[in-house]
């Protein structure tokens, strides 16, 4: 069993690292189906990273989808939401019991030479990035201080 902070572990399509209470998974290739990601992560956890078990905690997840997006010869149409769903499903039963435990999800496409997925998983801290009430208060404040246009009728 691996515990504490460590660098990348894994020699196959998937690797895992732990730093400051966060898990990082790197998966070679980009797929919108769960199968390839689940297979790579399951193989990693079965062979090289034993002892990682699902918990019932809420999670915050960031996913970076790396690929040569600007190269027309190598570009593929990849929907970020489908890649995210495949990643979350692949980690079900390994990191969390069910992907409904993910309380915050950020997905971003990033320019890179090789297609790859990087996933950062950490504990979710409610309100760490503001709340809906903060947003509404800010919008109300902005509306009350905005420049008023002259009334065309009077």
C-alpha positions in Angstrom: 0.0 0.0 0.0 1.3 3.4 -0.9 0.7 6.3 1.5 1.9 9.9 1.8 3.1 12.2 -0.9 5.0 10.6 -3.9 5.8 11.2 -7.5 4.4 9.3 -10.5 3.8 5.6 -10.1 2.8 3.5 -13.1 4.4 2.1 -16.2 1.4 1.6 -18.4 -1.2 3.9 -20.0 -2.0 5.4 -16.6 0.0 6.9 -13.8 -0.9 8.2 -10.4 0.8 10.6 -8.0 -0.1 12.1 -4.6 0.8 15.5 -3.3 -0.6 17.7 -0.5 -3.7 15.4 0.0 -4.6 15.4 -3.7 -4.5 12.6 -6.2 -3.3 13.0 -9.7 -4.0 10.6 -12.6 -2.4 10.9 -16.0 -3.9 8.8 -18.8 -2.3 8.5 -22.2 -4.7 9.1 -25.1 -8.1 10.8 -25.1 -11.3 8.9 -25.3 -14.9 9.8 -24.8 -15.9 6.3 -23.8 -15.4 5.0 -20.3 -13.9 1.6 -21.4 -10.3 2.6 -22.3 -9.9 4.9 -19.2 -11.5 2.5 -16.8 -9.2 -0.3 -18.1 -6.0 1.8 -17.8 -6.9 3.0 -14.3 -8.1 -0.4 -13.0 -4.9 -2.1 -14.3 -2.8 0.6 -12.6 -4.6 0.2 -9.3 -4.6 -3.6 -9.5 -0.9 -4.0 -10.4 1.0 -1.0 -9.1 -1.1 1.1 -6.7 -2.9 -1.3 -4.3 -4.7 0.0 -1.3 -6.6 2.8 -2.9 -10.2 2.4 -2.0 -13.3 4.4 -2.6 -14.6 6.7 0.1 -17.9 8.6 0.7 -16.3 12.1 0.9 -17.3 14.9 -1.5 -14.7 15.7 -4.1 -13.5 18.6 -6.3 -12.1 17.4 -9.7 -10.2 19.2 -12.4 -9.6 17.5 -15.8 -7.3 18.8 -18.4 -7.7 17.3 -21.9 -4.4 17.7 -23.7 -4.3 17.3 -27.5 -3.1 19.1 -30.7 -6.3 21.1 -31.0 -4.9 23.7 -33.4 -3.3 21.2 -35.8 -6.0 20.5 -38.5 -4.3 17.3 -39.6 -4.4 15.8 -36.1 -7.5 17.5 -34.6 -10.5 15.3 -33.7 -13.9 16.4 -32.5 -13.8 15.7 -28.8 -16.6 16.9 -26.5 -15.1 17.9 -23.1 -18.3 16.8 -21.3 -18.0 13.3 -22.7 -14.4 13.0 -21.7 -15.2 14.2 -18.2 -18.0 11.6 -17.8 -15.7 8.8 -19.0 -13.0 9.9 -16.5 -15.5 10.1 -13.6 -17.0 6.7 -14.4 -13.5 5.2 -14.7 -12.7 6.3 -11.2 -16.0 5.1 -9.6 -15.2 2.2 -7.3 -11.6 3.3 -7.1 -11.6 6.8 -5.7 -15.2 7.4 -4.9 -18.2 5.0 -4.6 -20.2 7.0 -7.2 -19.4 10.0 -9.3 -22.3 11.8 -7.7 -19.8 12.6 -4.9 -18.1 15.0 -7.2 -19.3 18.4 -6.0 -17.1 20.6 -8.2 -15.9 19.8 -11.7 -13.7 21.9 -14.0 -12.8 20.6 -17.4 -10.4 22.3 -19.8 -9.0 21.6 -23.2 -5.2 22.4 -23.4 -2.9 22.5 -26.5 -0.3 19.8 -26.4 1.7 17.6 -28.7 0.4 14.3 -27.4 -3.2 13.4 -26.5 -3.4 12.8 -22.7 -5.7 13.4 -19.8 -4.6 14.8 -16.5 -7.0 14.6 -13.5 -6.6 16.3 -10.2 -8.7 15.0 -7.3 -9.0 16.7 -3.9 -11.5 17.2 -1.1 -14.4 19.6 -1.8 -14.5 22.6 0.4 -18.0 24.2 0.2 -17.8 27.8 -0.6 -14.1 27.8 -1.5 -14.9 29.4 -4.8 -17.8 31.5 -3.7 -21.5 30.6 -3.7 -24.6 31.3 -5.7 -25.5 33.9 -3.2 -22.1 35.6 -3.6 -22.7 35.7 -7.4 -26.3 37.1 -7.0 -25.1 39.8 -4.5 -22.3 40.8 -6.9 -24.7 41.1 -9.8 -27.2 43.1 -7.7 -24.3 45.4 -6.7 -23.1 45.8 -10.2 -26.7 46.6 -11.4 -27.1 49.3 -8.8 -23.9 51.0 -9.6 -24.0 50.7 -13.4 -24.3 53.6 -15.7 -28.0 54.4 -16.3 -29.0 55.2 -19.8 -31.2 58.2 -20.3 -34.9 57.6 -20.6 -35.7 58.2 -24.3 -39.3 59.3 -23.4 -38.4 62.1 -21.1 
